[in-house]
Amino acid sequence: MRVARANAIPEAGDRLRQFLALGRHGTMGWLADAAERRAAPNAMWPEARSVVMLGFNYGPAGDPLAVLALKDRGAIASYARNRDYHGVLKGRLKGIASRLEAKTGARVKVFVDTAPLMEKPLAAAAGIGWQGKHTNLVSRDFGSWLFLGAILTDLELPADEAETDHCGACTACLDICPTRAMPAPYQLDARRCISYLTIEHAGPIPVEFRAAMGNRIYGCDDCLAVCPWNKFAKATREAKLAARDDLAAPPLAELAALDEAGFRAKFRGSPVKRIGRDRFVRNVLLAIGNSGRPQLAAAAESLLADPSPTVRGAAVWALSRLDPASFAKRRGAVKDSDPSVQEEWARTVPEPVSA
């Protein structure tokens, strides 16, 4: 837990405006809609004087990238293998804020990704860590595995010293990115980021990124997992943030078979639930298409008539990758009213993907 002044990040507003001007936020219109309020805590709450920043470790127990070699399994980002952190962290923050309020009489506001607040630069200003070249927060104690929460208060608190950048010449996070989502150190183009594509992006995922996604079906750990500072991190001991074993490497065939009720039951209490069944199954089907396992073609074929055009289109793509002959035979007979699905059927028959 560290403290920053509410006016500690004067440069953040200009950086955000540049990011938006380049269109790198993609379809995340909420970033642009609240850009001015997001620029500084005072813009959102003029009475704010101090920001109490908290970092919560969610370090994984093993290698989070090991699942990428299991082509018939899905890779879910480490943070999403846990119980939804929003509720867990907010409860903890409210307890701290209540004690601060009772002891000082100060007004307080608690946030965990629920307001236009730039947590990462504020956490850096407070000394919790620094924003690495992948733009995420890095800590000398916990590496890249940190959830962030904030308490705004109108109380003047002594500010901690900002953390300095310790990335040095390392470019491991930039080099490993499958879709080259970081055009330069400390810059991110969300439109190319697998976390954005699998979580925030609605509808068909651009063809240019599909193969690079591999079996990543919710988020991406690559740039976080290769950070050298992770060698100092320890697996989280927080029971409420412990990873679920069933989300470590779930079978793609089982996930593809989830209907709405099954999806909700499977991901009850998980961050995955917020993207909805259709978007999630879309991601699963792209992973199936990348698997190189012809036996998974049946899972894709069974979803060609799914009510969701997003799912149907992804099923067509997966089938074309695993069973080009069946794809070519079917496409002349299938009549789909959705333009995006029609476009998938019209694609050139690809070479079968190898395992």
C-alpha positions in Angstrom: 0.0 0.0 0.0 1.4 3.4 -1.1 0.2 6.9 -1.4 0.3 9.4 -4.3 -0.9 12.9 -4.5 -4.1 13.3 -6.6 -2.2 15.6 -9.0 0.8 13.2 -9.3 0.3 12.2 -13.0 0.1 15.5 -15.0 1.5 13.8 -18.1 -1.1 11.0 -18.2 -3.8 13.1 -19.9 -1.6 13.9 -22.9 -0.5 10.3 -23.3 -4.1 9.1 -23.2 -5.2 11.7 -25.8 -2.3 10.6 -28.1 -3.4 7.0 -27.7 -7.0 7.8 -28.6 -6.0 10.1 -31.5 -4.1 7.1 -33.0 -7.2 5.0 -32.7 -5.4 2.4 -30.6 -8.3 2.0 -28.2 -10.2 0.1 -30.9 -13.9 -0.3 -30.0 -13.4 0.7 -26.4 -15.4 3.9 -26.8 -15.7 4.3 -23.0 -12.1 5.3 -22.9 -12.7 8.2 -25.3 -16.1 9.1 -23.7 -14.4 9.7 -20.3 -11.0 10.9 -21.5 -11.1 14.2 -19.7 -12.2 12.7 -16.4 -9.7 9.9 -16.7 -6.8 12.3 -17.1 -6.5 12.9 -13.4 -8.3 12.0 -10.1 -9.1 15.7 -9.6 -10.9 15.7 -12.9 -13.2 13.0 -11.6 -13.5 14.3 -8.0 -12.2 17.8 -7.6 -12.0 17.4 -3.8 -9.5 14.5 -4.0 -6.2 15.3 -2.4 -4.5 11.9 -2.0 -4.8 8.4 -3.7 -4.1 5.3 -1.6 -3.0 2.7 -4.1 -2.9 -1.0 -3.3 -1.3 -3.8 -5.2 -2.6 -7.4 -4.8 -0.4 -10.3 -5.9 -1.9 -12.9 -8.1 1.3 -14.7 -9.1 0.6 -18.1 -10.7 2.1 -21.3 -9.1 3.5 -22.7 -12.3 4.4 -21.6 -15.8 1.3 -20.0 -17.3 2.6 -20.5 -20.8 2.9 -24.3 -20.6 -0.7 -24.7 -21.7 0.2 -23.1 -25.1 1.8 -26.4 -26.1 -1.5 -28.3 -25.4 -3.2 -27.7 -28.7 -6.5 -29.4 -27.8 -6.8 -27.3 -24.6 -7.7 -23.7 -24.0 -5.3 -21.1 -22.5 -7.0 -18.7 -20.1 -5.0 -15.7 -18.7 -3.8 -16.3 -15.1 -5.9 -13.5 -13.6 -9.1 -15.0 -15.0 -8.4 -18.5 -13.6 -9.2 -17.0 -10.2 -12.4 -15.7 -8.6 -13.4 -12.4 -10.1 -10.9 -10.0 -8.5 -13.3 -7.0 -8.6 -15.4 -8.2 -5.8 -12.5 -9.6 -3.7 -10.4 -6.5 -3.9 -13.3 -4.0 -3.5 -14.3 -5.7 -0.2 -10.7 -5.4 1.0 -10.4 -1.8 0.0 -13.7 -0.9 1.6 -12.4 -2.2 4.9 -9.3 -0.1 4.7 -11.3 3.0 3.6 -13.8 2.6 6.4 -11.0 2.6 9.0 -9.4 5.6 7.4 -12.8 7.4 7.4 -13.5 6.5 11.0 -10.1 7.6 12.3 -9.8 10.9 10.4 -13.3 11.9 9.4 -12.1 12.2 5.8 -14.3 11.4 2.8 -13.3 8.4 0.8 -14.1 6.7 -2.5 -13.1 3.2 -3.5 -12.4 2.0 -7.0 -11.4 -1.3 -8.7 -11.7 -0.8 -12.5 -15.1 0.8 -11.8 -14.3 4.5 -12.6 -12.3 6.5 -15.2 -9.2 6.3 -13.1 -5.7 5.6 -14.5 -4.5 3.1 -11.9 -1.2 2.1 -13.5 0.5 5.6 -13.6 -1.0 6.3 -10.2 0.5 3.1 -8.8 3.9 4.1 -10.3 3.7 7.5 -8.8 2.9 5.9 -5.4 6.0 3.7 -5.6 4.3 0.3 -6.0 6.1 -0.4 -9.3 6.7 1.1 -12.7 5.0 0.8 -16.0 7.1 -1.6 -18.1 7.6 -1.7 -21.8 4.5 -3.8 -22.1 2.6 -0.8 -20.4 1.6 -3.0 -17.4 2.8 -2.4 -13.9 6.0 -4.2 -12.8 7.1 -4.6 -9.2 10.4 -5.6 -7.8 8.6 -7.8 -5.3 5.8 -9.3 -7.5 7.0 -9.0 -11.0 4.1 -8.4 -13.5 1.5 -10.2 -11.4 -0.5 -7.4 -9.7 -4.1 -6.4 -9.4 -4.5 -2.7 -8.5 -7.1 -0.9 -6.4 -7.5 2.7 -5.4 -8.9 4.8 -2.5 -9.4 8.5 -3.2 -9.7 10.8 -0.2 -9.9 14.5 0.5 -7.3 14.0 3.2 -3.8 15.3 2.6 -1.6 12.3 3.2 2.2 12.1 3.0 3.1 10.9 -0.5 5.5 8.0 -1.1 8.3 8.3 -3.5 7.6 7.3 -7.1 9.3 4.1 -8.4 11.9 4.4 -11.1 12.0 2.3 -14.3 14.1 -0.9 -14.0 13.4 -2.4 -17.4 16.8 -1.4 -18.7 17.6 -2.8 -22.2 15.3 -5.7 -21.9 12.7 -6.2 -24.7 11.4 -9.7 -23.8 7.8 -8.5 -23.5 7.9 -6.9 -26.9 9.6 -9.8 -28.6 7.2 -12.5 -27.4 4.0 -10.8 -28.4 2.3 -13.1 -31.0 0.5 -10.2 -32.7 3.1 -7.4 -32.3 0.7 -5.3 -30.2 3.4 -3.1 -28.9 4.7 -0.9 -31.8 7.4 0.6 -29.5 8.5 0.3 -25.9 5.9 1.7 -23.5 3.2 1.8 -26.3 0.3 -0.5 -26.9 -2.0 -0.8 -29.9 -5.0 -2.5 -28.2 -6.4 -3.4 -31.6 -3.7 -6.0 -32.0 -3.6 -7.3 -28.5 -5.0 -10.8 -27.9 -6.5 -9.7 -24.5 -8.4 -7.0 -26.3 -9.4 -9.3 -29.2 -10.7 -12.1 -27.0 -12.4 -10.0 -24.4 -13.3 -6.5 -25.6 -13.8 -7.0 -29.4 -17.2 -8.1 -30.5 -18.1 -9.9 -33.7 -15.6 -11.7 -36.0 -11.9 -11.4 -35.0 -9.8 -10.0 -37.9 -8.4 -12.9 -40.0 -4.8 -11.5 -39.8 -4.7 -12.3 -36.0 -6.5 -15.6 -35.8 -3.6 -18.0 -36.4 -1.3 -16.0 -34.0 -3.9 -16.4 -31.3 -3.1 -20.1 -31.0 -5.2 -21.6 -28.2 -5.5 -18.4 -26.2 -9.3 -18.2 -25.5 -9.4 -15.5 -22.8 -6.7 -12.9 -22.5 -2.9 -13.5 -22.9 -0.1 -13.9 -20.4 2.8 -13.9 -22.8 4.2 -10.4 -22.2 3.6 -10.7 -18.4 5.1 -14.2 -18.1 8.5 -13.4 -19.7 9.2 -10.4 -17.5 12.6 -11.1 -15.7 11.3 -9.5 -12.6 8.9 -12.4 -12.1 11.9 -14.3 -10.6 11.2 -12.4 -7.4 7.5 -13.1 -7.4 5.8 -15.7 -5.3 2.6 -17.6 -6.0 -0.3 -15.8 -4.3 -1.3 -17.0 -0.9 -4.6 -15.3 -1.0 -7.2 -18.1 -0.8 -9.9 -16.0 -2.4 -7.6 -15.4 -5.4 -6.4 -19.0 -5.7 -6.5 -20.4 -9.3 -9.2 -22.9 -10.2 -7.8 -26.2 -11.3 -10.5 -26.7 -13.9 -9.5 -23.5 -15.7 -5.8 -24.4 -16.0 -6.1 -26.3 -19.3 -9.8 -27.0 -20.1 -10.5 -29.2 -23.2 -11.6 -27.2 -26.2 -14.2 -29.8 -27.2 -16.0 -29.4 -23.9 -15.9 -25.7 -24.0 -17.3 -25.6 -27.5 -20.3 -27.6 -26.4 -21.3 -25.0 -23.8 -24.8 -23.5 -24.2 -25.8 -20.3 -22.4 -26.8 -22.1 -19.2 -23.7 -24.3 -19.3 -21.4 -21.3 -19.8 -22.9 -19.4 -16.9 -22.6 -22.4 -14.6 -19.0 -23.1 -15.7 -17.8 -19.5 -15.2 -19.9 -18.5 -12.2 -17.8 -16.1 -10.1 -15.2 -15.9 -12.9 -14.2 -12.8 -14.9 -14.7 -14.9 -18.0 -18.4 -14.7 -17.5 -18.6 -11.0 -18.4 -17.9 -11.6 -22.2 -20.9 -13.9 -22.6 -21.2 -17.3 -24.1 -21.2 -16.3 -27.8 -17.9 -14.3 -27.7 -16.3 -17.0 -25.6 -17.3 -19.9 -27.9 -16.0 -17.8 -30.8 -12.6 -17.7 -29.1 -12.8 -21.5 -28.5 -13.6 -22.2 -32.1 -10.6 -20.1 -33.3 -8.4 -22.2 -31.0 -9.9 -25.4 -32.4 -9.1 -24.1 -35.9 -5.5 -23.6 -34.8 -5.2 -27.0 -33.1 -4.2 -29.1 -36.0 -6.4 -31.8 -34.5 -8.8 -33.1 -37.2 -10.8 -34.9 -34.6 -12.0 -31.5 -33.3 -13.6 -30.7 -36.6 -16.8 -32.3 -35.4 -17.0 -29.7 -32.6 -16.9 -26.9 -35.2 -19.3 -28.7 -37.5 -21.9 -29.0 -34.7 -21.9 -25.2 -34.4 -22.5 -24.3 -38.0 -26.2 -23.7 -37.3 -25.7 -21.9 -33.9 -28.1 -19.1 -33.3 -25.2 -16.6 -33.0 -23.7 -15.4 -36.3 -20.4 -14.8 -34.4 -20.3 -18.4 -33.4 -21.3 -19.7 -36.8 -18.6 -17.6 -38.6 -15.9 -18.9 -36.2 -17.2 -22.5 -36.7 -16.9 -22.1 -40.5 -13.3 -20.8 -40.2 -12.3 -23.7 -37.8 -13.8 -26.3 -40.1 -12.0 -24.8 -43.1 -8.7 -25.2 -41.2 -9.2 -28.7 -40.0 -11.2 -30.3 -42.8 -10.9 -28.3 -46.0 -12.6 -31.1 -48.0 -15.8 -31.0 -45.8 -15.7 -27.2 -45.9 -15.5 -27.1 -49.7 -18.3 -29.6 -50.0 -20.6 -27.7 -47.6 -20.1 -24.2 -48.7 -22.0 -24.5 -51.9 -25.1 -25.8 -50.1 -25.2 -23.6 -47.0 -27.4 -20.5 -47.2 -26.7 -18.1 -44.3 -28.4 -14.7 -44.1 -25.7 -13.0 -42.1 -23.0 -11.2 -44.3 -20.2 -11.9 -41.9 -20.9 -15.7 -42.1 -21.3 -15.5 -45.8 -17.8 -13.9 -46.0 -16.4 -16.9 -44.0 -17.9 -19.4 -46.4 -16.5 -17.4 -49.4 -12.9 -17.6 -48.3 -10.3 -19.6 -50.3 -10.0 -23.1 -49.0 -6.8 -23.1 -46.9 -4.1 -25.7 -46.5 -4.8 -27.9 -43.5 -3.2 -26.6 -40.3 -0.6 -29.1 -38.9 -0.4 -30.1 -35.2 
